[in-house]
């Protein structure tokens, strides 16, 4: 019958239950103690061993992605991995998360712009500051990794703003360009609205079609209103 059901938890696992109440069980598959210990060891080492890749969320998989030859995008995890930075010859980090950096800071040019990943957060007020930093790194022949916590919302927003300002990308083109390189990007609605406003401020508007001339009298000049 329908209604709430009471569930009891019995210590000892399935095999203990089977030994005491075999009539309530359909089948039993003994579990190798070696397998149990192996699984426990793998879980305890997750994030520290060779299995750390499979244990990490999708946004930490792989490594930083190249947006431009001097501009990379990734997560805080990517920014903390010295081997990633060394392999890509990263010389600077731009952190737009609320969390302070952990490692690999001593030999890198570093800038921290703390921004909350919130619809109400004002990220556009930091666009020019971030663009200036990226350009400074570029002019010195370096490479910068822009990151936030997950590399999904805040740091892609900064990279889009950079493309829009320096490459005259429209918002849709900037979004598609970055999405093709890092599929998990998804700036929050508030950030997309600020990027749309930024687009209207820095990029020329689509040409306005000319108004049709007013019809004058027969043979007379056309009248235009200004």
C-alpha positions as CSV (number, residue, x, y, z in Angstrom):
1,X,0.0,0.0,0.0
2,X,1.0,3.6,-0.6
3,X,2.4,5.6,2.2
4,X,5.7,6.2,4.1
5,X,8.0,3.2,4.6
6,X,10.3,2.6,7.5
7,X,13.9,1.7,6.6
8,X,16.3,0.0,9.0
9,X,20.1,0.1,8.6
10,X,21.8,-3.1,9.8
11,X,25.5,-3.1,10.6
12,X,27.7,-5.7,8.8
13,X,26.6,-5.1,5.3
14,X,24.8,-7.4,2.8
15,X,26.8,-10.6,3.6
16,X,25.9,-10.4,7.4
17,X,22.3,-9.8,6.6
18,X,22.3,-12.8,4.1
19,X,23.9,-15.1,6.8
20,X,21.1,-14.2,9.2
21,X,18.1,-13.9,6.9
22,X,18.8,-15.9,3.7
23,X,15.1,-16.2,3.0
24,X,14.9,-12.5,2.5
25,X,17.7,-12.4,-0.1
26,X,17.6,-13.3,-3.8
27,X,21.3,-13.7,-4.4
28,X,24.7,-13.0,-2.8
29,X,27.9,-12.0,-4.5
30,X,30.9,-12.2,-2.1
31,X,33.0,-9.1,-2.3
32,X,36.8,-9.5,-2.4
33,X,38.4,-7.9,0.6
34,X,41.3,-7.0,-1.6
35,X,39.0,-5.2,-3.9
36,X,37.5,-3.3,-0.9
37,X,40.9,-2.3,0.3
38,X,41.9,-1.2,-3.2
39,X,38.8,1.0,-3.6
40,X,39.4,2.6,-0.2
41,X,43.0,3.3,-1.1
42,X,41.9,4.9,-4.4
43,X,39.3,7.0,-2.7
44,X,41.8,8.2,-0.1
45,X,44.3,9.1,-2.8
46,X,41.8,10.9,-5.0
47,X,43.2,14.2,-6.0
48,X,46.7,13.3,-4.9
49,X,47.6,10.4,-7.2
50,X,47.5,9.5,-10.8
51,X,43.8,9.2,-10.4
52,X,43.3,12.9,-9.6
53,X,42.1,13.6,-13.2
54,X,39.2,11.2,-13.0
55,X,38.3,12.4,-9.5
56,X,38.1,16.1,-10.4
57,X,35.0,17.9,-11.8
58,X,34.7,18.6,-15.5
59,X,35.8,22.2,-15.2
60,X,39.2,21.0,-13.8
61,X,39.8,18.4,-16.4
62,X,42.6,18.9,-18.9
63,X,44.5,22.1,-18.6
64,X,44.3,25.8,-19.4
65,X,43.1,26.6,-23.0
66,X,44.6,29.0,-25.3
67,X,42.4,31.9,-26.3
68,X,45.2,33.9,-27.9
69,X,48.9,33.1,-28.1
70,X,49.4,35.2,-25.0
71,X,46.1,34.6,-23.3
72,X,44.9,31.5,-21.5
73,X,41.7,30.6,-19.6
74,X,41.3,28.0,-16.9
75,X,40.2,27.3,-13.3
76,X,41.9,27.8,-9.9
77,X,43.0,24.3,-10.0
78,X,44.8,24.9,-13.3
79,X,46.4,28.0,-11.8
80,X,47.7,26.0,-8.8
81,X,49.5,23.4,-10.9
82,X,53.0,24.6,-11.5
83,X,53.6,22.0,-14.2
84,X,50.7,23.4,-16.3
85,X,52.1,26.9,-16.0
86,X,55.6,25.8,-16.8
87,X,54.6,23.7,-19.8
88,X,52.7,26.6,-21.3
89,X,55.3,29.2,-20.4
90,X,52.8,31.2,-18.3
91,X,54.4,34.3,-16.8
92,X,51.4,36.0,-15.2
93,X,48.1,35.1,-13.4
94,X,44.9,37.2,-13.4
95,X,42.7,35.9,-10.6
96,X,39.1,37.1,-10.7
97,X,37.8,34.8,-7.9
98,X,37.2,35.7,-4.2
99,X,39.8,33.2,-3.1
100,X,43.4,34.2,-2.6
101,X,46.1,32.2,-4.5
102,X,47.8,29.2,-3.1
103,X,50.9,28.2,-4.9
104,X,53.3,29.1,-7.8
105,X,53.1,32.8,-7.1
106,X,56.7,33.5,-6.3
107,X,58.0,33.7,-9.9
108,X,54.9,35.0,-11.6
109,X,53.5,38.5,-12.3
110,X,50.2,38.4,-10.4
111,X,47.0,40.4,-10.2
112,X,43.9,39.7,-8.1
113,X,40.5,41.3,-8.9
114,X,38.1,39.7,-6.4
115,X,34.6,39.4,-7.9
116,X,31.7,37.4,-6.6
117,X,30.0,35.0,-9.0
118,X,26.6,36.6,-8.6
119,X,24.0,38.1,-10.9
120,X,24.3,41.3,-8.8
121,X,28.1,41.5,-8.9
122,X,29.6,44.4,-10.9
123,X,32.3,42.9,-13.1
124,X,32.2,45.4,-15.9
125,X,33.8,48.1,-13.7
126,X,37.0,45.9,-13.7
127,X,37.0,45.3,-17.5
128,X,39.6,48.0,-18.3
129,X,41.8,47.1,-15.4
130,X,41.9,43.5,-16.5
131,X,42.5,44.5,-20.1
132,X,45.3,46.8,-19.2
133,X,47.0,44.0,-17.2
134,X,46.7,41.5,-20.0
135,X,48.1,44.0,-22.5
136,X,51.0,44.8,-20.1
137,X,51.9,41.1,-20.0
138,X,51.5,40.8,-23.8
139,X,53.8,43.9,-24.4
140,X,56.5,42.3,-22.3
141,X,56.3,39.1,-24.4
142,X,54.7,37.1,-21.6
143,X,51.6,34.9,-21.3
144,X,48.8,35.3,-18.8
145,X,46.3,32.8,-17.4
146,X,43.0,34.3,-16.5
147,X,41.1,32.2,-14.0
148,X,38.4,32.2,-11.3
149,X,37.3,29.3,-9.2
150,X,35.9,27.0,-11.9
151,X,36.7,28.9,-15.1
152,X,33.1,29.0,-16.0
153,X,31.6,32.4,-15.4
154,X,33.9,35.2,-14.2
155,X,37.2,34.5,-16.1
156,X,35.4,33.8,-19.4
157,X,33.6,37.1,-19.0
158,X,37.0,38.9,-18.7
159,X,38.3,37.1,-21.7
160,X,35.2,38.0,-23.7
161,X,35.6,41.6,-22.7
162,X,39.2,41.5,-23.9
163,X,38.3,40.1,-27.3
164,X,35.5,42.7,-27.7
165,X,37.7,45.6,-26.8
166,X,40.9,44.6,-28.6
167,X,39.7,42.5,-31.5
168,X,36.3,44.2,-32.0
169,X,34.4,41.0,-31.5
170,X,30.7,41.3,-31.0
171,X,29.4,39.5,-27.9
172,X,28.0,36.5,-29.7
173,X,31.3,36.0,-31.6
174,X,33.4,36.4,-28.5
175,X,31.2,33.9,-26.6
176,X,31.2,31.3,-29.5
177,X,35.0,31.7,-29.9
178,X,35.7,31.0,-26.2
179,X,33.0,28.3,-26.0
180,X,34.7,26.4,-28.8
181,X,37.9,26.3,-26.8
182,X,36.5,25.7,-23.3
183,X,33.1,24.0,-23.6
184,X,32.1,24.5,-19.9
185,X,32.0,28.3,-20.0
186,X,28.7,29.8,-19.0
187,X,28.8,33.3,-17.6
188,X,25.9,34.1,-15.3
189,X,22.9,36.2,-16.6
190,X,24.1,39.3,-14.9
191,X,27.6,39.1,-16.5
192,X,26.1,38.6,-19.9
193,X,23.9,41.7,-19.5
194,X,27.0,43.7,-18.6
195,X,28.9,42.4,-21.6
196,X,25.9,43.4,-23.8
197,X,26.0,46.9,-22.3
198,X,29.8,46.9,-22.8
199,X,29.3,45.9,-26.5
200,X,27.0,48.9,-27.0
201,X,29.6,51.2,-25.5
202,X,32.7,50.1,-27.4
203,X,31.5,48.8,-30.7
204,X,29.9,50.7,-33.5
205,X,26.2,50.2,-33.8
206,X,24.8,48.4,-36.9
207,X,24.2,51.0,-39.6
208,X,20.7,52.6,-39.5
209,X,18.9,52.3,-42.9
210,X,18.3,55.7,-44.4
211,X,14.8,57.0,-44.1
212,X,12.8,57.3,-47.3
213,X,12.6,60.8,-48.6
214,X,9.4,62.7,-48.1
215,X,7.5,63.2,-51.3
216,X,7.2,66.8,-52.4
217,X,4.9,68.3,-55.0
218,X,5.2,67.3,-58.6
219,X,8.6,68.3,-60.0
220,X,9.4,70.0,-56.6
221,X,12.4,69.2,-54.4
222,X,12.1,66.4,-51.8
223,X,11.8,67.7,-48.2
224,X,14.1,66.1,-45.4
225,X,13.5,66.5,-41.8
226,X,16.7,66.7,-39.7
